[in-house]
Amino acid sequence: MTTLLLLAHSDFTASRANRALLAGLHDQSGLEVAELYALYPSGQIDFAVERERLLRADRLVLQFPLCWYSTPPLLKHWQDAVLTPIFYGEPDTAALTSGLPVLAATTTGGPSASYRPGGPAGTIDELFAPLRATARKCGWLWQPPFALHDVRTLDDAALTRAGEDYKSAVLSMPMLERRLEAVT
Ligand SMILES: Cc1cc2nc3c(=O)[nH]c(=O)nc-3n(C[C@H](O)[C@H](O)[C@H](O)COP(=O)(O)O)c2cc1C
């Protein structure tokens, strides 16, 4: 069983929060991490590689620091480069991913108060409406998002606890139920 984690951080070497979240998953069997900015520094995503990676996945995690209230540009580009050809051109491939559970996990510099209902930024659920709609369009199973706020104020112990919470969120995701082809 493979958990595919697409990590989209434009400067992961300088990361504290996303690094801590990922550290929480270090002992997870079947975890495949694709660090998009490291794999594709020029921004040219390899469709064939990413298509196969997606087809291996029994669950999908999108992890990124919030970037202007949205995903970092390379994760948006992954949607354009990978999802567009599959979901508008390869119905058989698309069908193979039907029911894929997907979790969006983000870190924010802003405090949780900024993301409260009616707050200045709107809630994370509201901000992730395009991702949720994309997941639905793809026939995927949208999971409640994971968010870690105010990350610059968090000490190492708090980051370690966040990594443990993240691990629980990932472990509680269902797995893709693959339909077995009838043998005739
Ligand atoms: C270009 C850019 C845009 C950002 N946009 C937001 C934002 O919209 N909301 C927010 O709360 N934080 C924003 N931040 C702060 C990052 O989310 C924060 O630095 C990151 O989550 C820290 O994670 P890390 O320690 O893994 O780098 C932004 C940071 C950068 C560099």
The ligand as an SDF file (V2000), in Angstrom:
LIG
                    3D

 31 33  0  0  0  0  0  0  0  0999 V2000
    5.8030   33.8620   -1.0730 C   0  0  0  0  0  0  0  0  0  0  0  0
    5.1960   33.5380    0.2660 C   0  0  0  0  0  0  0  0  0  0  0  0
    3.8380   33.6250    0.4360 C   0  0  0  0  0  0  0  0  0  0  0  0
    3.2660   33.3300    1.6810 C   0  0  0  0  0  0  0  0  0  0  0  0
    1.9130   33.4190    1.8120 N   0  0  0  0  0  0  0  0  0  0  0  0
    1.3590   33.1630    3.0230 C   0  0  0  0  0  0  0  0  0  0  0  0
   -0.0530   33.2570    3.1800 C   0  0  0  0  0  0  0  0  0  0  0  0
   -0.8010   33.5410    2.2490 O   0  0  0  0  0  0  0  0  0  0  0  0
   -0.5730   33.0190    4.3940 N   0  0  0  0  0  0  0  0  0  0  0  0
    0.2210   32.6710    5.4810 C   0  0  0  0  0  0  0  0  0  0  0  0
   -0.3150   32.4680    6.5770 O   0  0  0  0  0  0  0  0  0  0  0  0
    1.5560   32.5390    5.3380 N   0  0  0  0  0  0  0  0  0  0  0  0
    2.1450   32.8000    4.1460 C   0  0  0  0  0  0  0  0  0  0  0  0
    3.4870   32.6730    3.9800 N   0  0  0  0  0  0  0  0  0  0  0  0
    4.2870   32.1340    5.0990 C   0  0  0  0  0  0  0  0  0  0  0  0
    4.5670   30.6370    4.8760 C   0  0  0  0  0  0  0  0  0  0  0  0
    3.3740   29.8940    4.7720 O   0  0  0  0  0  0  0  0  0  0  0  0
    5.4250   30.1080    6.0260 C   0  0  0  0  0  0  0  0  0  0  0  0
    6.6500   30.7840    5.9620 O   0  0  0  0  0  0  0  0  0  0  0  0
    5.6320   28.6100    5.8970 C   0  0  0  0  0  0  0  0  0  0  0  0
    4.4200   27.9510    6.1690 O   0  0  0  0  0  0  0  0  0  0  0  0
    6.7020   28.1340    6.8500 C   0  0  0  0  0  0  0  0  0  0  0  0
    6.9450   26.7560    6.6250 O   0  0  0  0  0  0  0  0  0  0  0  0
    8.4190   26.1870    6.5620 P   0  0  0  0  0  0  0  0  0  0  0  0
    9.0440   26.3840    7.9340 O   0  0  0  0  0  0  0  0  0  0  0  0
    8.2730   24.7630    6.1870 O   0  0  0  0  0  0  0  0  0  0  0  0
    9.1740   26.9980    5.5200 O   0  0  0  0  0  0  0  0  0  0  0  0
    4.0830   32.9510    2.7710 C   0  0  0  0  0  0  0  0  0  0  0  0
    5.4690   32.8580    2.5670 C   0  0  0  0  0  0  0  0  0  0  0  0
    6.0170   33.1380    1.3420 C   0  0  0  0  0  0  0  0  0  0  0  0
    7.5180   33.0390    1.1650 C   0  0  0  0  0  0  0  0  0  0  0  0
  1  2  1  0
  2  3  1  0
  2 30  2  0
  3  4  2  0
  4  5  1  0
  4 28  1  0
  5  6  2  0
  6  7  1  0
  6 13  1  0
  7  8  2  0
  7  9  1  0
  9 10  1  0
 10 11  2  0
 10 12  1  0
 12 13  2  0
 13 14  1  0
 14 15  1  0
 14 28  1  0
 15 16  1  0
 16 17  1  0
 16 18  1  0
 18 19  1  0
 18 20  1  0
 20 21  1  0
 20 22  1  0
 22 23  1  0
 23 24  1  0
 24 25  2  0
 24 26  1  0
 24 27  1  0
 28 29  2  0
 29 30  1  0
 30 31  1  0
M  END
$$$$
